[in-house]
Amino acid sequence: MEAITNKKSFQIKGFLRTAGTLLGLLIMCIFLSFMSPYFLTLSNALNIALQSSINAILAFGITFAIITSGIDLSVGSILALSSVSMGLAISNGIDLIPAVLLGLLIGTLAGAMNGFLITKLDLAPFIVTLGMMSIARGMSLVITKGYPISGMPKSLRILGRGKFMGMPVPVLITLIVFVIAYILLKYTKFGRYVYAIGGNEEATRLSGINVKRTKLLVYTWCGTMAGLAGIILTARLNSAQPIAGLGYELDAIAAAVIGGVSLSGGEGTAQGTLLGALIIGVLRNGLNLLNVSSFWQQVVIGCVVIGAVAIDKLQNKK
């Protein structure tokens, strides 16, 4: 009986968090539509969705790590490593599909390495992923000697610039990833284990759940999402750049936190993360339309993140 009551309380709390994030997004859109005549147009809406797609994909990965009370600071650098690995393969004559799979594999392996070090050596996620952030960025610079790789095939550019029924392909890929993340968290044992670990890791271990294997899969998922984001970014830019993705991990963490993923672990949803990524996208787009400098944009987004974390802390005290 108590378990059912707790489950209902958890679901109501999650619903209220998502509803609050959606309300914040709507208020922001209404405000910006009055401030700029260019904001409330279909082309601008598609532009926001396109600009938010990379961040959303990274955030769907980080969401799982944060729900387990972990973190992944390496996704931006893994994105770059996956991107240049694929670019290098293409420039050396490897066919497109094997090259794309190679980029995805590199991201997955880097994420799996994070998970292995965190679970087998019992190291803190912050330290491991901070180290991987440096390793992946360094490897990207080493194998390219610091130069970008350009001249991607036209067929790859479809992933970054193509449209299907008027919808940008990166947005469609983001929606597919969202559905996968939603199903994983809501309807699978794996998702329930992720929440359980974030709620109480020791109790989860004592109940017979393989905590290490679950966390290994979580960080592998993070790496796969970073690899996918790297492929899409390369397709959009028509170039693989070793400095791509600098600071992207912060935007992805911000999207998850703004979307209601608790840094204390055990709480958060895929739909909340999607809304969080859209809030950041709308905020950046609106500030650009209002001619606010990129320096002040960082200040504003930082304030929004601190506000979201403060609200999370206040809610957890109740």
Helices and strands as residue ranges (DSSP letters): H 2-35, H 42-67, H 75-91, H 96-120, H 125-144, E 149-150, H 154-161, E 163-164, E 167-168, H 169-187, H 189-199, H 201-206, H 211-237, E 239-240, H 248-258, H 270-289, H 294-317
